[in-house]
Each structure stands twice: as structure tokens, then as C-alpha cells.
Amino acid sequence: MKEIELTSINFETLKKFEDIETQESVVYHDDKKVYKLYKNFNMYDLIIREMHVEETSKITNFKMAQPLEKIINNCFFCGCTMELKEGITLSKFEQNHSIGELKDKLIDISEGLEEIHLANKGLVLGDINYNNIIVDEANNNFSFIDIDGAGIKKMEPMGIPFPLYEYLELRNSSYKGKQNYDRLAFLLAFYYTVFNKSFDDVSEEEFERKTDEIPFLNRSRYDFKVLKKKNKTIKEVPYFHEIFSK
């Protein structure tokens, strides 16, 4: 995998992604690439992240923003460049579209997720959330971004979305990188959007009332009731598109 020196990057010519800066990274971009610099990482975590970056860079799938180069500072790994994907985040898409339009877009994305899983049996994206999915409405396309911490080759994902973390914590269930958890994270994110609260705070009575407002939600009645159980063993969850069809 190609390496570039941090000092060779002219940050004055780059634009900063102000809305996606996190505690672990700061992100810039030009017209071709994204530049992700890690912060608040200890040496061990940087070594592990470098291994993830190297492995995910080998995956070629147009629905994923592939890591392209490692960024090096004084011989130490400190970040990576990735493909720039055109469009808006799914979180912004959601703000300007109806729940039915969001559902249809999620079906397309879920089908893409299944394709990725089938093509890469050991790959778990991990941090599936609406800010890590780019929607290109002009070309009716989408992409998963921030895959540099994805689980691959028996390495656990380096991050998971909060709704999934919260769900597992309540059941005292430890996270184990499986593709089933990607499917679960996808569904939990949708429920959070629909109810605007954590999944376990939604009662069955609320679910029933919401089906009057959103009839297609009734298709997930069985899965909702299964997920509500406090079993430590997490059941296999269908793909979103297997539950909600267009």
C-alpha cells in the first residue's frame, strides 16, 4: 500500500469536513480524495488501525470508499486517504425526504450491504450509521464510507454505532464481529429514526400506534417483538430489504 508523508500534503488547498469531525479523527478533502488524520489514538490503537487500513484497502467495491494510501508522520502511521464519494450523508437525506422515501432508499442500501457481505465473508463494516453512508441522488447511487476500521480477517471492527452498543449493553451481551451485527445496526438505526428514541424505550403499545401512522412498519412486527426480548444471545436478524419490500 502506497505511503505519503504528512508534510507533503498542502492543507491550505484542502477543505475541512466540519460536520464530521469526531474525537478520533479530523477529515479534509479535495476534488479527488479524502484525507483522514487520527487523533487521541495511543500507539497500540494506531498499529491496529494501520492493519485494518491495509486489509480494507484490498477490497474493491464501488459501494465502499476504499482506503488508498497511508499517511506517515516521522515514520509513524497517522492517517489515510480514501476515495471521495459524491453526494450527501444519509442523515441529511433523511431530513429532506418522507419516511417512505427513506425506507425505499434503505432497501437499496441494504441490498448493497448484502452484496458486500456475500462477496467478503469475513468483512463486518461495524460502524453503520446514517453519517457513514453517502447518497448520490443525481446518479441514484450510494456508498459506505469510513470503512478504515471495519472488521476483517478475524479483526474485530474498531467502532460500533451507539444504538447497537446500547442494545448489547442492556442485554449484557459482548460485541462479536459478525455480519449479523451489521444487519442489527441497520434495523436499530431505522427504529431510532421512526421513534426518535432508543429501541428499548419503545413499548409494544407505541409500536402498534405507529403502524397506524406508518402502515409498512407492520411488516417488522415479528422482528420487533423478537428484538424486544432481553436474551443475552442475539438472534439472527434479516436484512432490512428482506423485511421491508418496495
C-alpha positions, 0 to 999 in steps of 0.5 A, a space after each residue: 500500500 502506497 505511503 505519503 508523508 504528512 508534510 507533503 500534503 498542502 492543507 491550505 488547498 484542502 477543505 475541512 469536513 466540519 460536520 464530521 469531525 469526531 474525537 478520533 479523527 479530523 477529515 479534509 478533502 479535495 476534488 479527488 480524495 479524502 484525507 483522514 488524520 487520527 487523533 487521541 489514538 495511543 500507539 497500540 490503537 494506531 498499529 491496529 488501525 494501520 492493519 485494518 487500513 491495509 486489509 480494507 484497502 484490498 477490497 474493491 467495491 464501488 459501494 465502499 470508499 476504499 482506503 488508498 494510501 497511508 499517511 506517515 508522520 516521522 515514520 509513524 502511521 497517522 492517517 489515510 486517504 480514501 476515495 471521495 464519494 459524491 453526494 450527501 450523508 444519509 442523515 441529511 437525506 433523511 431530513 429532506 425526504 418522507 419516511 417512505 422515501 427513506 425506507 425505499 432508499 434503505 432497501 437499496 442500501 441494504 441490498 448493497 450491504 448484502 452484496 458486500 457481505 456475500 462477496 467478503 465473508 469475513 468483512 463486518 463494516 461495524 460502524 453503520 450509521 446514517 453519517 457513514 453512508 453517502 447518497 448520490 441522488 443525481 446518479 441514484 447511487 450510494 456508498 459506505 464510507 469510513 470503512 478504515 476500521 471495519 472488521 476483517 480477517 478475524 479483526 474485530 471492527 474498531 467502532 460500533 454505532 451507539 444504538 447497537 452498543 446500547 442494545 448489547 449493553 442492556 442485554 449484557 451481551 459482548 460485541 462479536 464481529 459478525 455480519 449479523 451485527 451489521 444487519 442489527 445496526 441497520 434495523 436499530 438505526 431505522 427504529 431510532 429514526 421512526 421513534 426518535 428514541 432508543 429501541 428499548 424505550 419503545 413499548 409494544 403499545 407505541 409500536 402498534 400506534 405507529 403502524 397506524 401512522 406508518 402502515 409498512 412498519 407492520 411488516 417488522 412486527 415479528 422482528 420487533 417483538 423478537 428484538 424486544 426480548 432481553 436474551 443475552 444471545 442475539 438472534 439472527 436478524 434479516 436484512 432490512 430489504 428482506 423485511 421491508 419490500 418496495 
